Amino acid sequence: MKKKYIVRLTEAEHNQLSEVVKKQQGNSQKIRRAQILLQAEENNLGWTDLQIAQAYHCRTKTVENVRQRFVMEGLERALETKKREKPPVPKLLDGEQEARIIAMRLGQPPAGYANWSLRLLANQVVELGIAESVSYETVRKLIKKTA
């Protein structure tokens, strides 16, 4: 199968990748990507993606992705991991809501209670309309984060 993204390294890029591998600069993923790019270079030994994947203990899709990222976005983007644009789970509470919960926690508990329990605090947050719904675990993490 003909490769869609062909790696052609300049002398400077080749030297930079060789330095990364030789001096073990960066984390293991960066080093592996540098090794993949060096082997995937067009004028190299002509290794297939499968051979490169077997040599560096990764999947052929990884080799394809590294090659594509190099051609489309450049050397630096091919070596570095992509940062998440937004977290996997959005925050349930904003800063104002968190501040109100912390203030409530520091205040006196309702009549009939000696201390604030997590469940009591979560129920009060919903009753007072600070948040539509909140679990006691979310309250626990918030208190732990600010303690």
C-alpha positions as protocol buffer text, in pm:
chain_id: "A"
residue {
  index: 1
  type: MET
  ca { x: 0 y: 0 z: 0 }
}
residue {
  index: 2
  type: LYS
  ca { x: 139 y: 339 z: -98 }
}
residue {
  index: 3
  type: LYS
  ca { x: 199 y: 572 z: 194 }
}
residue {
  index: 4
  type: LYS
  ca { x: -3 y: 891 z: 193 }
}
residue {
  index: 5
  type: TYR
  ca { x: 227 y: 1092 z: 420 }
}
residue {
  index: 6
  type: ILE
  ca { x: 595 y: 1069 z: 330 }
}
residue {
  index: 7
  type: VAL
  ca { x: 856 y: 1176 z: 585 }
}
residue {
  index: 8
  type: ARG
  ca { x: 1137 y: 1385 z: 438 }
}
residue {
  index: 9
  type: LEU
  ca { x: 1370 y: 1516 z: 707 }
}
residue {
  index: 10
  type: THR
  ca { x: 1607 y: 1804 z: 662 }
}
residue {
  index: 11
  type: GLU
  ca { x: 1961 y: 1766 z: 795 }
}
residue {
  index: 12
  type: ALA
  ca { x: 1874 y: 1985 z: 1095 }
}
residue {
  index: 13
  type: GLU
  ca { x: 1560 y: 1784 z: 1174 }
}
residue {
  index: 14
  type: HIS
  ca { x: 1752 y: 1458 z: 1139 }
}
residue {
  index: 15
  type: ASN
  ca { x: 2020 y: 1585 z: 1379 }
}
residue {
  index: 16
  type: GLN
  ca { x: 1758 y: 1708 z: 1626 }
}
residue {
  index: 17
  type: LEU
  ca { x: 1581 y: 1369 z: 1627 }
}
residue {
  index: 18
  type: SER
  ca { x: 1911 y: 1187 z: 1665 }
}
residue {
  index: 19
  type: GLU
  ca { x: 1997 y: 1403 z: 1967 }
}
residue {
  index: 20
  type: VAL
  ca { x: 1659 y: 1332 z: 2126 }
}
residue {
  index: 21
  type: VAL
  ca { x: 1716 y: 958 z: 2090 }
}
residue {
  index: 22
  type: LYS
  ca { x: 2083 y: 960 z: 2182 }
}
residue {
  index: 23
  type: LYS
  ca { x: 2053 y: 1184 z: 2491 }
}
residue {
  index: 24
  type: GLN
  ca { x: 1714 y: 1044 z: 2597 }
}
residue {
  index: 25
  type: GLN
  ca { x: 1565 y: 1395 z: 2601 }
}
residue {
  index: 26
  type: GLY
  ca { x: 1202 y: 1400 z: 2707 }
}
residue {
  index: 27
  type: ASN
  ca { x: 963 y: 1128 z: 2808 }
}
residue {
  index: 28
  type: SER
  ca { x: 945 y: 781 z: 2658 }
}
residue {
  index: 29
  type: GLN
  ca { x: 668 y: 879 z: 2414 }
}
residue {
  index: 30
  type: LYS
  ca { x: 876 y: 1163 z: 2271 }
}
residue {
  index: 31
  type: ILE
  ca { x: 1176 y: 933 z: 2228 }
}
residue {
  index: 32
  type: ARG
  ca { x: 963 y: 667 z: 2059 }
}
residue {
  index: 33
  type: ARG
  ca { x: 814 y: 924 z: 1820 }
}
residue {
  index: 34
  type: ALA
  ca { x: 1165 y: 1044 z: 1733 }
}
residue {
  index: 35
  type: GLN
  ca { x: 1271 y: 685 z: 1664 }
}
residue {
  index: 36
  type: ILE
  ca { x: 963 y: 630 z: 1448 }
}
residue {
  index: 37
  type: LEU
  ca { x: 1032 y: 941 z: 1244 }
}
residue {
  index: 38
  type: LEU
  ca { x: 1396 y: 843 z: 1192 }
}
residue {
  index: 39
  type: GLN
  ca { x: 1295 y: 499 z: 1066 }
}
residue {
  index: 40
  type: ALA
  ca { x: 1005 y: 633 z: 857 }
}
residue {
  index: 41
  type: GLU
  ca { x: 1232 y: 874 z: 672 }
}
residue {
  index: 42
  type: GLU
  ca { x: 1198 y: 826 z: 298 }
}
residue {
  index: 43
  type: ASN
  ca { x: 1567 y: 775 z: 218 }
}
residue {
  index: 44
  type: ASN
  ca { x: 1621 y: 538 z: 512 }
}
residue {
  index: 45
  type: LEU
  ca { x: 1619 y: 157 z: 491 }
}
residue {
  index: 46
  type: GLY
  ca { x: 1268 y: 155 z: 352 }
}
residue {
  index: 47
  type: TRP
  ca { x: 1102 y: 0 z: 653 }
}
residue {
  index: 48
  type: THR
  ca { x: 728 y: -57 z: 636 }
}
residue {
  index: 49
  type: ASP
  ca { x: 495 y: 73 z: 904 }
}
residue {
  index: 50
  type: LEU
  ca { x: 452 y: -281 z: 1032 }
}
residue {
  index: 51
  type: GLN
  ca { x: 827 y: -329 z: 1073 }
}
residue {
  index: 52
  type: ILE
  ca { x: 861 y: 5 z: 1253 }
}
residue {
  index: 53
  type: ALA
  ca { x: 568 y: -80 z: 1480 }
}
residue {
  index: 54
  type: GLN
  ca { x: 717 y: -418 z: 1569 }
}
residue {
  index: 55
  type: ALA
  ca { x: 1062 y: -268 z: 1629 }
}
residue {
  index: 56
  type: TYR
  ca { x: 934 y: 0 z: 1868 }
}
residue {
  index: 57
  type: HIS
  ca { x: 650 y: -201 z: 2027 }
}
residue {
  index: 58
  type: CYS
  ca { x: 358 y: 11 z: 1914 }
}
residue {
  index: 59
  type: ARG
  ca { x: 70 y: -16 z: 1669 }
}
residue {
  index: 60
  type: THR
  ca { x: 89 y: 59 z: 1301 }
}
residue {
  index: 61
  type: LYS
  ca { x: -175 y: 327 z: 1354 }
}
residue {
  index: 62
  type: THR
  ca { x: 68 y: 503 z: 1590 }
}
residue {
  index: 63
  type: VAL
  ca { x: 332 y: 507 z: 1318 }
}
residue {
  index: 64
  type: GLU
  ca { x: 79 y: 642 z: 1068 }
}
residue {
  index: 65
  type: ASN
  ca { x: -37 y: 912 z: 1310 }
}
residue {
  index: 66
  type: VAL
  ca { x: 316 y: 1028 z: 1389 }
}
residue {
  index: 67
  type: ARG
  ca { x: 400 y: 1044 z: 1020 }
}
residue {
  index: 68
  type: GLN
  ca { x: 80 y: 1235 z: 942 }
}
residue {
  index: 69
  type: ARG
  ca { x: 132 y: 1481 z: 1228 }
}
residue {
  index: 70
  type: PHE
  ca { x: 489 y: 1545 z: 1109 }
}
residue {
  index: 71
  type: VAL
  ca { x: 380 y: 1618 z: 751 }
}
residue {
  index: 72
  type: MET
  ca { x: 75 y: 1825 z: 844 }
}
residue {
  index: 73
  type: GLU
  ca { x: 192 y: 2014 z: 1154 }
}
residue {
  index: 74
  type: GLY
  ca { x: 570 y: 1996 z: 1170 }
}
residue {
  index: 75
  type: LEU
  ca { x: 840 y: 1834 z: 1378 }
}
residue {
  index: 76
  type: GLU
  ca { x: 762 y: 1991 z: 1716 }
}
residue {
  index: 77
  type: ARG
  ca { x: 393 y: 1893 z: 1704 }
}
residue {
  index: 78
  type: ALA
  ca { x: 488 y: 1541 z: 1594 }
}
residue {
  index: 79
  type: LEU
  ca { x: 708 y: 1492 z: 1900 }
}
residue {
  index: 80
  type: GLU
  ca { x: 488 y: 1651 z: 2166 }
}
residue {
  index: 81
  type: THR
  ca { x: 161 y: 1517 z: 2303 }
}
residue {
  index: 82
  type: LYS
  ca { x: -154 y: 1702 z: 2217 }
}
residue {
  index: 83
  type: LYS
  ca { x: -299 y: 1894 z: 2511 }
}
residue {
  index: 84
  type: ARG
  ca { x: -669 y: 1859 z: 2587 }
}
residue {
  index: 85
  type: GLU
  ca { x: -874 y: 2160 z: 2493 }
}
residue {
  index: 86
  type: LYS
  ca { x: -1134 y: 2097 z: 2761 }
}
residue {
  index: 87
  type: PRO
  ca { x: -1148 y: 1851 z: 3050 }
}
residue {
  index: 88
  type: PRO
  ca { x: -1319 y: 1515 z: 3003 }
}
residue {
  index: 89
  type: VAL
  ca { x: -1586 y: 1605 z: 3259 }
}
residue {
  index: 90
  type: PRO
  ca { x: -1704 y: 1967 z: 3286 }
}
residue {
  index: 91
  type: LYS
  ca { x: -1698 y: 2131 z: 3628 }
}
residue {
  index: 92
  type: LEU
  ca { x: -2029 y: 2110 z: 3811 }
}
residue {
  index: 93
  type: LEU
  ca { x: -1977 y: 2417 z: 4028 }
}
residue {
  index: 94
  type: ASP
  ca { x: -1838 y: 2756 z: 3937 }
}
residue {
  index: 95
  type: GLY
  ca { x: -1623 y: 2969 z: 4166 }
}
residue {
  index: 96
  type: GLU
  ca { x: -1913 y: 3159 z: 4321 }
}
residue {
  index: 97
  type: GLN
  ca { x: -2100 y: 2839 z: 4406 }
}
residue {
  index: 98
  type: GLU
  ca { x: -1785 y: 2689 z: 4556 }
}
residue {
  index: 99
  type: ALA
  ca { x: -1732 y: 3000 z: 4769 }
}
residue {
  index: 100
  type: ARG
  ca { x: -2090 y: 2985 z: 4900 }
}
residue {
  index: 101
  type: ILE
  ca { x: -2052 y: 2616 z: 4989 }
}
residue {
  index: 102
  type: ILE
  ca { x: -1726 y: 2682 z: 5173 }
}
residue {
  index: 103
  type: ALA
  ca { x: -1883 y: 2975 z: 5360 }
}
residue {
  index: 104
  type: MET
  ca { x: -2177 y: 2755 z: 5456 }
}
residue {
  index: 105
  type: ARG
  ca { x: -1940 y: 2483 z: 5577 }
}
residue {
  index: 106
  type: LEU
  ca { x: -1753 y: 2730 z: 5798 }
}
residue {
  index: 107
  type: GLY
  ca { x: -2076 y: 2863 z: 5947 }
}
residue {
  index: 108
  type: GLN
  ca { x: -2302 y: 2709 z: 6209 }
}
residue {
  index: 109
  type: PRO
  ca { x: -2483 y: 2387 z: 6116 }
}
residue {
  index: 110
  type: PRO
  ca { x: -2865 y: 2383 z: 6121 }
}
residue {
  index: 111
  type: ALA
  ca { x: -3048 y: 2344 z: 6451 }
}
residue {
  index: 112
  type: GLY
  ca { x: -3033 y: 1989 z: 6581 }
}
residue {
  index: 113
  type: TYR
  ca { x: -2692 y: 1912 z: 6428 }
}
residue {
  index: 114
  type: ALA
  ca { x: -2357 y: 1943 z: 6599 }
}
residue {
  index: 115
  type: ASN
  ca { x: -2147 y: 1939 z: 6280 }
}
residue {
  index: 116
  type: TRP
  ca { x: -2188 y: 1959 z: 5906 }
}
residue {
  index: 117
  type: SER
  ca { x: -2191 y: 1616 z: 5743 }
}
residue {
  index: 118
  type: LEU
  ca { x: -2121 y: 1587 z: 5374 }
}
residue {
  index: 119
  type: ARG
  ca { x: -2473 y: 1466 z: 5302 }
}
residue {
  index: 120
  type: LEU
  ca { x: -2626 y: 1744 z: 5510 }
}
residue {
  index: 121
  type: LEU
  ca { x: -2415 y: 2001 z: 5331 }
}
residue {
  index: 122
  type: ALA
  ca { x: -2510 y: 1861 z: 4989 }
}
residue {
  index: 123
  type: ASN
  ca { x: -2880 y: 1867 z: 5081 }
}
residue {
  index: 124
  type: GLN
  ca { x: -2854 y: 2227 z: 5204 }
}
residue {
  index: 125
  type: VAL
  ca { x: -2686 y: 2334 z: 4880 }
}
residue {
  index: 126
  type: VAL
  ca { x: -2980 y: 2198 z: 4681 }
}
residue {
  index: 127
  type: GLU
  ca { x: -3241 y: 2339 z: 4922 }
}
residue {
  index: 128
  type: LEU
  ca { x: -3091 y: 2689 z: 4914 }
}
residue {
  index: 129
  type: GLY
  ca { x: -3074 y: 2678 z: 4535 }
}
residue {
  index: 130
  type: ILE
  ca { x: -2697 y: 2718 z: 4512 }
}
residue {
  index: 131
  type: ALA
  ca { x: -2691 y: 2428 z: 4265 }
}
residue {
  index: 132
  type: GLU
  ca { x: -2965 y: 2219 z: 4103 }
}
residue {
  index: 133
  type: SER
  ca { x: -2812 y: 1896 z: 4223 }
}
residue {
  index: 134
  type: VAL
  ca { x: -2485 y: 1804 z: 4388 }
}
residue {
  index: 135
  type: SER
  ca { x: -2361 y: 1483 z: 4542 }
}
residue {
  index: 136
  type: TYR
  ca { x: -2189 y: 1458 z: 4875 }
}
residue {
  index: 137
  type: GLU
  ca { x: -1881 y: 1331 z: 4692 }
}
residue {
  index: 138
  type: THR
  ca { x: -1856 y: 1658 z: 4497 }
}
residue {
  index: 139
  type: VAL
  ca { x: -1881 y: 1846 z: 4826 }
}
residue {
  index: 140
  type: ARG
  ca { x: -1611 y: 1624 z: 4976 }
}
residue {
  index: 141
  type: LYS
  ca { x: -1373 y: 1696 z: 4689 }
}
residue {
  index: 142
  type: LEU
  ca { x: -1440 y: 2068 z: 4717 }
}
residue {
  index: 143
  type: ILE
  ca { x: -1372 y: 2072 z: 5091 }
}
residue {
  index: 144
  type: LYS
  ca { x: -1061 y: 1859 z: 5050 }
}
residue {
  index: 145
  type: LYS
  ca { x: -934 y: 2087 z: 4772 }
}
residue {
  index: 146
  type: THR
  ca { x: -974 y: 2399 z: 4985 }
}
residue {
  index: 147
  type: ALA
  ca { x: -870 y: 2258 z: 5323 }
}
